[in-house]
Amino acid sequence: MCGIAGILDPRHTLSDAATRLDALQRALQHRGPDDRGVWSSPSGIAHLAHTRLSILDLSAAGHQPMQLPGGRFTITFNGEIYNFRELRTELEREGTFFHTGTDTEVLLRLYERHGTDMLGRLRGMFAFAIWDEQERTCFLARDALGIKPLYHATRNDVFAFASELRSLQTAGLAGEAIDAHAIASYFETGSVPEPLTLLRDARMLEAGHFILWRAGRMEKRAWWSLSFSSAGADIAQPAQTLRAALLDSTRHHFVSDVPVGIFLSGGIDSTALVALARETGVRDIDTFSIGVDDTALDESGVARRTAAHFGTRHHELRLTETEGMRQFHEFIQHIDQPSIDGFNTFTVSRFAREQGLKVVLSGLGGDELFAGYPSFTQVPRLVLASRALDLVPGLRQYTGMRLEQHGASHRLRRLGAYLQSPATVRNAYRAFRGIFSPRAARILAARYAGVTLAELLDFTPPGPDLPPMPAPRDEVSLCELSLYMRNQLLKDSDVMSMASSLELRVPFVDRMLVETVARIPASRRLRQGKKLLVEALPELPGWVVNQPKRGFLFPYQKWAASSWEGLFEQAASRLPVQNPTWYQLWAVFILDRWLEQRGITRAS
């Protein structure tokens, strides 16, 4: 796990390319404190940087940027390829000779042999760039489900990329103009959806896509997409099939030359990882949990009992109001792109790193794959209710306008906006997950960016096209995976774990596992209470399976009422809504802090 960056300057217009490359690297040093390197091509076009967190082959042989003998191909790589040993064995059978024990060298050899088709052979999380000095091309790719980030910007024919958006801005390669559409998306959904970023001149490469850059021209293509359209085609025993796939993913995610720990929240997903690790033969496991001073949210007791049951070496941090405030100020400094989440990951990652760990597993992805959210029942109901109103011509539109204008709560006003749109799962999902109504989000964005409201009224937050699905709950699952998980949870998990130089791995967000799970019909896979997951893992303790779902949350509102008092007064004064909710205040506050850190002045 590392930080990567680069500059492609086909016309040699940057006289200070080396200085800017150094700025990129320094801004990413927290991601890889173990080693650092820079490289410039003989042609003077490509300039690559790397900061290394040593996980595989801890020797100096893993130094990056890494180049193959002969000098044609050079790579800067962030991530882990979990099947690199199998791939290496195949290449060795074909006569390839290796100089290191790294997955990085395997990537170079695969590209040398297979070109862009190499991506379909990879199992892991990754973002990388490979420069071809002979062809003067650069191949940049991102993993299938978007675990590792890759930002890019083009200004004055200079193409730059990096693992974090702020590094591009720090190096003066992404400008400071904010994107009104990205801000509208943020206020509506709580995060910035790819490919947008809050900077108008920068974009994120979408999950499952690659870029082939040549002579200043950028060609982007999708190399992977997810669909549940073939669900149930060849799954005779779903629980047994799922168990085998989970064990396979867990084994691969323990590939490491350093110890691997587990975040244990007390819920089904993280407990499943501990059970799976034990089943695969891993015995010496460190687990980590956070306890808070609110019994309604505190899961530390359950986590402690589970750790004792499975015999892990358990570490627990009691996060008090005072300590929460101290860490919160540090958390703010590490925000790369605003979202309404991330503080929990920041604190538990900092704690695990202080205990000496470099790698941890997280249960992220289980809710999205196995119906762990209320959205799986509520969104299909919203769709049915909307379609029922169409039995009376004009009733749906009329009801929607009345609710949007006069609804007693923000949830009702978002429902009103939904009823005025087509009755699709995607639209119902946006209303269910929304922070502000679409109109309120656009009013706020116009104020921040200094544009007219008319410029934003027809804008819809970007997202993947939803192919035909065999069941509405499959569509909800795809929304959760490709919108909420990808744009918020995975982004926050990456940047907030790497803030402490900690590699966070997500076995549920494994391409091979997801492709297997996608073939299981919704009637089996998406039953309430994650029943398929529970059936696949009968060793899960009853006190975990039968407890109500609470999520990994902190008592923000309780803390804000005392030691954080006054934190959101300025945010509340600018909102275009009455009686704002906690999350609405939080969203405005976080964006304001981000703008302050970047030295960007909002329009109003």
C-alpha positions as CSV (number, residue, x, y, z in Angstrom):
1,M,0.0,0.0,0.0
2,C,1.5,3.3,-1.1
3,G,1.1,6.7,-2.6
4,I,1.6,7.2,-6.3
5,A,1.8,10.3,-8.5
6,G,3.1,11.4,-11.9
7,I,3.4,14.1,-14.5
8,L,3.2,13.6,-18.2
9,D,4.5,16.6,-20.1
10,P,4.6,15.9,-23.8
11,R,5.7,19.4,-24.9
12,H,8.1,20.0,-22.0
13,T,6.2,23.0,-20.9
14,L,6.9,22.6,-17.2
15,S,10.3,24.1,-16.4
16,D,9.8,23.1,-12.7
17,A,8.6,19.5,-13.3
18,A,11.1,18.1,-10.7
19,T,10.0,20.6,-8.1
20,R,6.3,19.8,-8.7
21,L,7.0,16.1,-8.6
22,D,8.8,16.5,-5.2
23,A,5.7,18.5,-3.9
24,L,3.4,15.6,-5.0
25,Q,5.6,13.1,-3.3
26,R,5.9,15.1,0.0
27,A,2.1,15.5,0.1
28,L,1.8,11.7,-0.1
29,Q,4.5,10.7,2.4
30,H,2.0,9.7,5.1
31,R,0.7,6.9,2.8
32,G,4.2,5.4,2.5
33,P,6.7,6.3,5.2
34,D,9.0,3.3,4.6
35,D,10.6,4.4,1.3
36,R,10.3,7.0,-1.4
37,G,11.4,7.4,-5.0
38,V,11.2,9.5,-8.1
39,W,12.0,8.8,-11.7
40,S,12.0,10.7,-15.0
41,S,12.0,9.1,-18.5
42,P,14.9,9.6,-20.9
43,S,12.5,11.3,-23.2
44,G,11.7,13.9,-20.5
45,I,7.9,13.3,-20.9
46,A,7.1,11.1,-17.9
47,H,7.9,11.9,-14.3
48,L,6.8,9.3,-11.7
49,A,6.8,9.4,-7.9
50,H,6.2,6.9,-5.2
51,T,6.0,6.6,-1.4
52,R,6.1,3.0,0.0
53,L,4.4,1.2,2.9
54,S,6.3,-2.1,2.8
55,I,4.0,-5.1,3.0
56,L,5.4,-7.6,0.5
57,D,9.1,-8.2,0.0
58,L,10.3,-5.8,2.7
59,S,13.7,-5.5,1.2
60,A,15.1,-2.7,-0.9
61,A,14.2,-4.8,-4.0
62,G,10.6,-3.5,-3.6
63,H,11.7,0.1,-4.3
64,Q,9.5,2.1,-6.7
65,P,9.2,3.4,-9.3
66,M,10.3,0.0,-10.6
67,Q,11.7,-0.6,-14.0
68,L,12.1,-3.8,-16.1
69,P,15.6,-4.6,-17.4
70,G,16.0,-2.8,-20.7
71,G,14.2,0.3,-19.5
72,R,11.1,0.1,-21.6
73,F,8.5,-0.3,-18.8
74,T,8.4,1.6,-15.5
75,I,5.6,1.5,-12.9
76,T,4.4,3.3,-9.8
77,F,1.8,1.1,-8.0
78,N,-0.5,1.5,-5.1
79,G,-2.3,-1.6,-3.7
80,E,-2.0,-5.3,-3.3
81,I,-2.4,-8.1,-5.9
82,Y,-3.5,-11.1,-3.8
83,N,-3.0,-13.7,-6.6
84,F,0.4,-12.4,-7.6
85,R,2.1,-15.7,-6.6
86,E,-0.2,-17.7,-8.9
87,L,0.4,-15.2,-11.7
88,R,4.1,-15.3,-11.1
89,T,4.2,-19.1,-11.3
90,E,2.3,-19.0,-14.7
91,L,4.8,-16.4,-16.0
92,E,7.8,-18.4,-14.8
93,R,6.5,-21.5,-16.6
94,E,6.5,-19.4,-19.8
95,G,10.1,-18.5,-19.2
96,T,9.9,-15.2,-17.4
97,F,12.6,-14.5,-14.8
98,F,12.0,-12.4,-11.7
99,H,14.4,-10.3,-9.6
100,T,12.2,-9.5,-6.7
101,G,9.5,-11.2,-4.5
102,T,7.0,-8.3,-5.2
103,D,3.6,-8.1,-6.8
104,T,4.9,-4.9,-8.5
105,E,7.3,-6.8,-10.7
106,V,4.5,-9.3,-11.6
107,L,2.4,-6.3,-12.8
108,L,5.2,-5.1,-15.1
109,R,5.7,-8.6,-16.6
110,L,2.0,-9.1,-17.1
111,Y,1.7,-5.8,-19.0
112,E,4.8,-6.7,-21.0
113,R,3.1,-9.9,-22.1
114,H,-0.6,-9.1,-22.2
115,G,-1.0,-5.3,-22.5
116,T,-4.3,-3.9,-21.2
117,D,-5.8,-7.4,-21.1
118,M,-3.8,-8.0,-18.0
119,L,-6.5,-6.4,-15.9
120,G,-8.9,-9.3,-16.1
121,R,-6.3,-11.6,-14.5
122,L,-5.8,-9.5,-11.4
123,R,-7.3,-10.1,-8.0
124,G,-6.7,-7.3,-5.6
125,M,-7.0,-3.6,-4.9
126,F,-4.9,-1.3,-7.1
127,A,-4.2,1.9,-8.8
128,F,-1.1,2.1,-11.0
129,A,0.6,3.8,-13.9
130,I,2.9,2.0,-16.3
131,W,5.1,4.2,-18.6
132,D,6.2,2.7,-22.0
133,E,9.3,4.6,-23.1
134,Q,9.4,2.9,-26.5
135,E,5.8,3.8,-27.4
136,R,5.7,7.0,-25.3
137,T,2.4,5.9,-23.7
138,C,1.1,5.6,-20.2
139,F,-1.3,3.0,-18.9
140,L,-3.3,4.0,-15.8
141,A,-5.8,1.6,-14.2
142,R,-8.0,1.2,-11.2
143,D,-9.4,-1.9,-9.6
144,A,-12.8,-3.3,-10.4
145,L,-14.8,-2.0,-7.4
146,G,-12.9,1.2,-6.6
147,I,-11.0,0.3,-3.5
148,K,-8.0,2.4,-4.3
149,P,-8.3,5.9,-5.7
150,L,-6.7,7.6,-8.6
151,Y,-7.2,11.3,-9.4
152,H,-6.1,13.1,-12.5
153,A,-6.0,16.5,-14.0
154,T,-5.0,18.1,-17.3
155,R,-4.0,21.7,-17.6
156,N,-2.1,23.3,-20.4
157,D,-1.5,19.9,-22.0
158,V,0.2,18.6,-18.8
159,F,-1.5,15.5,-17.4
160,A,-0.9,14.8,-13.7
161,F,-2.2,12.0,-11.4
162,A,-2.0,11.1,-7.8
163,S,-3.5,8.9,-5.0
164,E,-5.1,11.9,-3.3
165,L,-6.7,15.0,-4.7
166,R,-5.0,17.4,-2.3
167,S,-1.6,16.4,-3.5
168,L,-2.5,17.6,-7.0
169,Q,-3.6,20.9,-5.7
170,T,-0.6,21.3,-3.4
171,A,1.7,20.8,-6.4
172,G,-0.3,23.4,-8.4
173,L,-1.6,20.9,-10.9
174,A,-5.3,20.9,-10.3
175,G,-6.3,24.6,-9.9
176,E,-8.5,26.0,-7.2
177,A,-11.8,26.6,-9.0
178,I,-14.6,24.6,-7.4
179,D,-17.1,22.5,-9.3
180,A,-20.7,23.6,-8.7
181,H,-22.0,20.2,-9.8
182,A,-19.7,18.3,-7.4
183,I,-20.9,20.5,-4.6
184,A,-24.6,19.9,-5.5
185,S,-23.9,16.2,-5.5
186,Y,-22.1,16.4,-2.1
187,F,-25.0,18.2,-0.5
188,E,-27.5,15.7,-2.0
189,T,-25.7,12.5,-1.3
190,G,-23.2,13.2,1.5
191,S,-20.1,12.5,-0.8
192,V,-18.7,13.5,-4.1
193,P,-19.6,10.9,-6.8
194,E,-16.9,9.8,-9.3
195,P,-15.7,10.9,-11.7
196,L,-16.4,14.4,-10.2
197,T,-14.2,16.1,-7.6
198,L,-14.7,19.4,-5.8
199,L,-12.0,20.9,-8.1
200,R,-13.3,21.7,-11.5
201,D,-10.0,20.8,-13.3
202,A,-9.6,17.4,-11.6
203,R,-11.4,14.1,-12.0
204,M,-11.3,10.6,-10.4
205,L,-10.8,7.6,-12.7
206,E,-13.9,5.5,-12.3
207,A,-13.8,2.1,-10.7
208,G,-13.2,-0.7,-13.3
209,H,-11.7,1.7,-15.8
210,F,-8.3,2.4,-17.4
211,I,-6.7,5.3,-19.3
212,L,-4.3,5.0,-22.2
213,W,-2.5,8.2,-22.6
214,R,-0.5,9.0,-25.7
215,A,0.9,12.4,-26.9
216,G,-1.4,14.4,-24.8
217,R,-4.5,12.5,-25.7
218,M,-6.4,10.4,-23.1
219,E,-8.5,7.3,-24.1
220,K,-10.6,6.0,-21.2
221,R,-12.3,2.6,-21.3
222,A,-14.2,0.3,-18.9
223,W,-12.6,-3.0,-18.2
224,W,-15.2,-4.4,-15.7
225,S,-18.8,-3.9,-14.7
226,L,-21.2,-5.6,-12.3
227,S,-24.6,-7.0,-13.1
228,F,-27.0,-9.4,-11.3
229,S,-28.8,-10.1,-14.6
230,S,-27.6,-13.8,-14.7
231,A,-28.5,-14.4,-11.0
232,G,-29.3,-18.0,-10.1
233,A,-27.9,-19.4,-13.4
234,D,-25.6,-22.0,-11.8
235,I,-25.9,-21.8,-8.0
236,A,-27.4,-25.0,-6.7
237,Q,-26.3,-24.7,-3.0
238,P,-26.0,-20.9,-2.2
239,A,-24.8,-21.2,1.4
240,Q,-22.1,-23.8,0.6
241,T,-21.0,-21.8,-2.5
242,L,-20.9,-18.6,-0.5
243,R,-18.9,-20.2,2.3
244,A,-16.3,-21.5,-0.2
245,A,-16.0,-18.1,-1.8
246,L,-15.6,-16.4,1.5
247,L,-12.9,-18.7,2.7
248,D,-11.1,-18.2,-0.6
249,S,-11.3,-14.5,-0.4
250,T,-10.1,-14.5,3.3
251,R,-7.1,-16.7,2.4
252,H,-6.0,-14.3,-0.3
253,H,-6.5,-11.2,1.9
254,F,-4.0,-12.6,4.5
255,V,-1.2,-12.7,1.8
256,S,1.4,-10.5,3.6
257,D,4.9,-10.4,4.9
258,V,3.7,-8.5,8.0
259,P,1.0,-9.3,10.5
260,V,-2.6,-8.7,9.6
261,G,-5.2,-7.6,12.1
262,I,-9.0,-7.2,12.0
263,F,-11.4,-4.4,12.9
264,L,-14.0,-6.0,15.2
265,S,-17.0,-3.8,15.7
266,G,-19.3,-6.5,17.2
267,G,-21.5,-6.8,14.1
268,I,-22.0,-9.8,11.8
269,D,-19.6,-8.8,9.1
270,S,-16.5,-8.2,11.2
271,T,-17.2,-11.3,13.3
272,A,-17.5,-13.3,10.1
273,L,-13.9,-12.2,9.2
274,V,-12.6,-13.4,12.5
275,A,-14.5,-16.7,12.1
276,L,-13.2,-17.1,8.5
277,A,-9.6,-16.3,9.5
278,R,-9.8,-19.1,12.2
279,E,-11.3,-21.5,9.7
280,T,-8.4,-20.8,7.2
281,G,-5.9,-21.7,9.9
282,V,-4.9,-18.2,11.1
283,R,-4.4,-18.3,14.9
284,D,-2.4,-15.3,16.0
285,I,-4.9,-12.5,15.3
286,D,-5.0,-8.9,16.7
287,T,-8.5,-7.4,16.8
288,F,-9.4,-3.8,17.4
289,S,-12.5,-2.0,18.6
290,I,-13.6,1.4,19.8
291,G,-15.9,1.9,22.8
292,V,-17.8,5.2,23.3
293,D,-19.7,6.7,26.2
294,D,-23.2,6.0,24.9
295,T,-24.8,2.7,25.6
296,A,-27.1,2.9,22.6
297,L,-24.1,3.1,20.2
298,D,-21.4,1.2,22.1
299,E,-20.6,-2.2,20.6
300,S,-17.4,-2.8,22.5
301,G,-18.9,-5.2,25.0
302,V,-20.1,-7.5,22.2
303,A,-16.7,-7.2,20.4
304,R,-14.9,-8.1,23.6
305,R,-17.0,-11.2,24.1
306,T,-16.5,-12.2,20.5
307,A,-12.8,-11.7,20.7
308,A,-12.7,-14.0,23.8
309,H,-14.8,-16.6,22.1
310,F,-12.4,-16.8,19.1
311,G,-9.3,-16.4,21.1
312,T,-8.0,-13.2,19.5
313,R,-5.5,-10.7,21.0
314,H,-8.0,-7.9,21.5
315,H,-7.3,-4.2,21.8
316,E,-10.0,-1.7,22.9
317,L,-9.8,2.1,22.9
318,R,-12.3,4.0,25.1
319,L,-13.1,7.2,23.2
320,T,-14.3,9.8,25.6
321,E,-15.7,13.2,24.7
322,T,-12.4,14.9,25.4
323,E,-10.4,12.4,23.3
324,G,-13.0,12.5,20.6
325,M,-12.6,16.3,20.3
326,R,-8.8,16.0,20.2
327,Q,-8.8,13.4,17.4
328,F,-11.6,15.3,15.5
329,H,-9.2,18.2,15.0
330,E,-6.6,15.8,13.5
331,F,-9.2,14.1,11.4
332,I,-10.2,17.4,9.8
333,Q,-6.6,17.9,8.6
334,H,-6.7,14.6,6.7
335,I,-9.9,15.1,4.7
336,D,-9.1,14.7,1.0
337,Q,-12.6,15.1,-0.3
338,P,-15.5,16.0,2.1
339,S,-18.0,13.3,3.1
340,I,-20.3,13.0,6.1
341,D,-18.4,9.9,7.3
342,G,-14.9,8.8,8.0
343,F,-14.1,9.9,11.6
344,N,-14.7,6.4,12.9
345,T,-12.3,4.8,10.5
346,F,-9.7,7.5,11.3
347,T,-9.8,6.8,15.0
348,V,-9.7,3.0,14.9
349,S,-6.9,3.1,12.2
350,R,-4.8,5.5,14.3
351,F,-5.3,3.1,17.3
352,A,-4.3,0.0,15.3
353,R,-1.2,1.7,13.9
354,E,-0.2,2.7,17.5
355,Q,-0.3,-1.0,18.4
356,G,2.2,-1.7,15.7
357,L,0.0,-3.0,12.9
358,K,0.5,-2.1,9.2
359,V,-2.4,-4.2,7.7
360,V,-6.0,-4.7,8.9
361,L,-9.1,-6.3,7.5
362,S,-12.5,-4.5,7.5
363,G,-16.0,-6.0,7.1
364,L,-17.0,-3.2,4.7
365,G,-19.1,-4.6,1.9
366,G,-21.2,-7.1,3.8
367,D,-24.2,-4.8,4.2
368,E,-24.2,-4.1,0.4
369,L,-24.0,-7.7,-0.6
370,F,-26.3,-9.3,1.9
371,A,-29.1,-6.7,2.6
372,G,-27.8,-5.2,5.8
373,Y,-29.4,-1.8,5.3
374,P,-33.1,-0.7,5.6
375,S,-32.8,0.5,2.0
376,F,-33.4,-3.1,0.8
377,T,-36.9,-3.1,2.1
378,Q,-37.8,0.7,2.1
379,V,-36.7,1.5,-1.5
380,P,-38.8,-1.1,-3.2
381,R,-41.8,0.1,-1.1
382,L,-41.2,3.6,-2.3
383,V,-41.2,2.4,-5.9
384,L,-44.5,0.5,-5.4
385,A,-46.1,3.4,-3.6
386,S,-45.1,5.8,-6.4
387,R,-46.5,3.6,-9.1
388,A,-49.7,3.1,-7.1
389,L,-50.3,6.8,-7.2
390,D,-50.2,6.7,-11.0
391,L,-53.6,4.9,-10.9
392,V,-55.1,8.4,-10.5
393,P,-53.8,10.6,-13.3
394,G,-51.8,13.6,-11.9
395,L,-52.0,12.4,-8.3
396,R,-48.3,11.5,-8.0
397,Q,-47.1,14.8,-9.3
398,Y,-49.5,16.8,-7.2
399,T,-48.7,14.8,-4.0
400,G,-45.0,15.3,-4.7
401,M,-45.2,19.0,-5.2
402,R,-47.2,19.4,-1.9
403,L,-44.8,17.3,0.1
404,E,-41.7,19.0,-1.3
405,Q,-43.1,22.5,-0.5
406,H,-44.9,21.8,2.7
407,G,-43.6,18.5,4.1
408,A,-43.2,18.6,7.9
409,S,-39.7,16.9,7.8
410,H,-36.7,16.8,5.4
411,R,-37.4,13.2,4.7
412,L,-40.9,14.1,3.5
413,R,-39.6,16.9,1.3
414,R,-37.1,14.5,-0.3
415,L,-40.0,12.0,-0.8
416,G,-41.9,14.8,-2.5
417,A,-39.0,15.5,-4.9
418,Y,-38.9,11.7,-5.7
419,L,-42.6,11.5,-6.5
420,Q,-42.1,14.1,-9.2
421,S,-39.5,12.0,-10.9
422,P,-39.8,8.6,-12.7
423,A,-40.6,5.8,-10.3
424,T,-37.3,4.0,-10.6
425,V,-35.2,2.2,-8.0
426,R,-32.4,4.6,-8.6
427,N,-34.5,7.7,-8.0
428,A,-36.1,6.1,-4.9
429,Y,-32.7,5.2,-3.6
430,R,-31.5,8.8,-4.0
431,A,-34.5,10.0,-2.0
432,F,-33.9,7.4,0.7
433,R,-30.1,8.1,1.1
434,G,-30.3,11.8,0.5
435,I,-29.1,14.5,2.9
436,F,-30.7,17.6,1.3
437,S,-33.5,17.5,-1.2
438,P,-32.2,18.0,-4.8
439,R,-33.5,21.6,-4.9
440,A,-32.0,22.6,-1.5
441,A,-28.7,21.0,-2.5
442,R,-28.6,23.0,-5.7
443,I,-29.4,26.3,-3.9
444,L,-26.5,25.7,-1.5
445,A,-24.2,24.7,-4.4
446,A,-25.1,27.9,-6.3
447,R,-24.2,30.0,-3.3
448,Y,-20.9,28.3,-2.7
449,A,-19.8,28.3,-6.4
450,G,-21.2,31.7,-7.4
451,V,-23.4,30.4,-10.2
452,T,-27.1,30.8,-10.9
453,L,-29.5,28.2,-9.7
454,A,-30.7,27.8,-13.3
455,E,-27.3,26.3,-14.2
456,L,-27.8,23.5,-11.8
457,L,-31.6,22.7,-11.9
458,D,-31.2,20.0,-14.6
459,F,-28.2,18.4,-13.1
460,T,-28.3,14.8,-11.8
461,P,-25.5,13.3,-9.7
462,P,-23.5,10.9,-11.9
463,G,-23.5,7.2,-11.4
464,P,-23.3,4.0,-13.4
465,D,-26.2,3.0,-15.7
466,L,-28.3,0.3,-14.1
467,P,-28.8,-2.7,-16.4
468,P,-32.0,-4.7,-16.2
469,M,-32.2,-6.6,-12.9
470,P,-34.1,-9.7,-12.0
471,A,-35.4,-8.2,-8.8
472,P,-35.7,-4.6,-7.3
473,R,-33.5,-5.6,-4.4
474,D,-30.7,-6.5,-6.8
475,E,-31.0,-2.9,-8.1
476,V,-30.7,-1.6,-4.5
477,S,-27.7,-3.8,-4.0
478,L,-26.0,-2.4,-7.1
479,C,-26.9,1.2,-5.9
480,E,-25.3,0.5,-2.5
481,L,-22.2,-1.0,-4.1
482,S,-21.7,1.5,-6.8
483,L,-22.9,4.7,-5.1
484,Y,-22.8,4.7,-1.3
485,M,-20.0,2.2,-0.8
486,R,-17.8,3.3,-3.7
487,N,-18.2,7.1,-3.3
488,Q,-18.3,7.4,0.4
489,L,-17.2,4.3,2.4
490,L,-14.3,3.2,0.2
491,K,-12.9,6.7,-0.2
492,D,-13.1,7.4,3.5
493,S,-11.6,4.0,4.3
494,D,-8.6,4.6,2.0
495,V,-7.7,8.1,3.0
496,M,-8.5,7.8,6.8
497,S,-6.5,4.5,7.2
498,M,-3.6,5.8,5.1
499,A,-3.5,9.0,7.2
500,S,-2.0,6.6,9.8
501,S,0.1,4.7,7.3
502,L,-2.2,1.7,7.7
503,E,-3.3,-0.6,4.9
504,L,-7.0,-1.5,5.1
505,R,-8.2,-4.6,3.2
506,V,-11.8,-5.4,2.4
507,P,-12.4,-9.2,1.8
508,F,-16.1,-8.7,1.1
509,V,-15.1,-6.2,-1.7
510,D,-13.3,-8.9,-3.7
511,R,-14.0,-9.2,-7.4
512,M,-14.0,-13.0,-7.4
513,L,-16.3,-13.1,-4.4
514,V,-18.6,-10.5,-5.8
515,E,-18.9,-12.2,-9.2
516,T,-19.8,-15.5,-7.4
517,V,-22.4,-13.7,-5.1
518,A,-23.9,-12.0,-8.1
519,R,-25.1,-15.3,-9.4
520,I,-27.2,-16.0,-6.3
521,P,-30.8,-14.9,-6.8
522,A,-32.1,-12.0,-4.6
523,S,-34.7,-14.4,-3.0
524,R,-31.8,-16.2,-1.3
525,R,-29.0,-13.6,-1.2
526,L,-30.9,-10.6,0.1
527,R,-33.1,-11.9,2.9
528,Q,-33.5,-9.8,6.0
529,G,-31.0,-10.3,8.7
530,K,-28.2,-11.4,6.3
531,K,-29.6,-14.9,6.5
532,L,-27.5,-16.3,3.7
533,L,-24.3,-15.1,5.3
534,V,-25.4,-16.5,8.6
535,E,-26.3,-19.9,7.0
536,A,-22.9,-19.9,5.3
537,L,-21.1,-19.4,8.7
538,P,-22.9,-21.4,11.4
539,E,-20.0,-20.7,13.7
540,L,-21.2,-17.1,14.2
541,P,-22.1,-16.7,17.9
542,G,-25.8,-16.2,18.7
543,W,-25.2,-13.0,20.6
544,V,-23.8,-11.4,17.4
545,V,-26.4,-12.8,15.0
546,N,-29.5,-11.9,17.2
547,Q,-28.5,-8.4,18.3
548,P,-30.2,-5.4,16.6
549,K,-28.1,-3.7,13.9
550,R,-26.6,-0.5,15.2
551,G,-23.7,0.3,12.9
552,F,-20.3,1.7,13.8
553,L,-21.3,5.2,15.0
554,F,-20.1,7.7,17.5
555,P,-22.3,9.9,19.7
556,Y,-21.6,13.1,17.7
557,Q,-24.9,14.8,18.7
558,K,-24.3,14.1,22.4
559,W,-20.8,15.5,22.2
560,A,-21.9,18.5,20.2
561,A,-24.4,19.4,22.9
562,S,-21.6,19.9,25.5
563,S,-18.0,20.3,24.6
564,W,-18.7,20.9,20.9
565,E,-21.3,23.5,21.5
566,G,-21.4,26.3,18.9
567,L,-19.5,24.1,16.4
568,F,-22.3,24.4,13.8
569,E,-23.8,27.8,14.4
570,Q,-22.2,29.3,11.4
571,A,-23.2,26.4,9.2
572,A,-26.9,26.7,10.4
573,S,-27.0,30.4,9.5
574,R,-26.5,29.7,5.8
575,L,-28.8,26.8,5.3
576,P,-31.8,27.2,3.0
577,V,-33.9,24.9,5.3
578,Q,-35.6,25.3,8.6
579,N,-34.7,23.1,11.6
580,P,-31.8,21.4,9.9
581,T,-30.9,17.9,10.8
582,W,-27.6,16.8,12.4
583,Y,-26.3,15.4,9.1
584,Q,-27.2,18.6,7.2
585,L,-25.2,20.8,9.7
586,W,-22.4,18.3,9.6
587,A,-22.2,18.3,5.8
588,V,-22.0,22.1,5.7
589,F,-19.4,22.3,8.5
590,I,-17.1,19.7,6.9
591,L,-17.2,21.4,3.5
592,D,-16.4,24.8,5.1
593,R,-13.4,23.2,6.9
594,W,-12.2,21.7,3.6
595,L,-12.4,25.0,1.8
596,E,-10.5,26.7,4.6
597,Q,-7.7,24.2,4.5
598,R,-7.4,24.5,0.7
599,G,-7.3,28.3,0.8
600,I,-10.4,28.4,-1.4
601,T,-13.0,31.2,-0.8
602,R,-16.6,30.3,-1.3
603,A,-18.7,32.7,-3.3
604,S,-21.0,33.4,-0.3
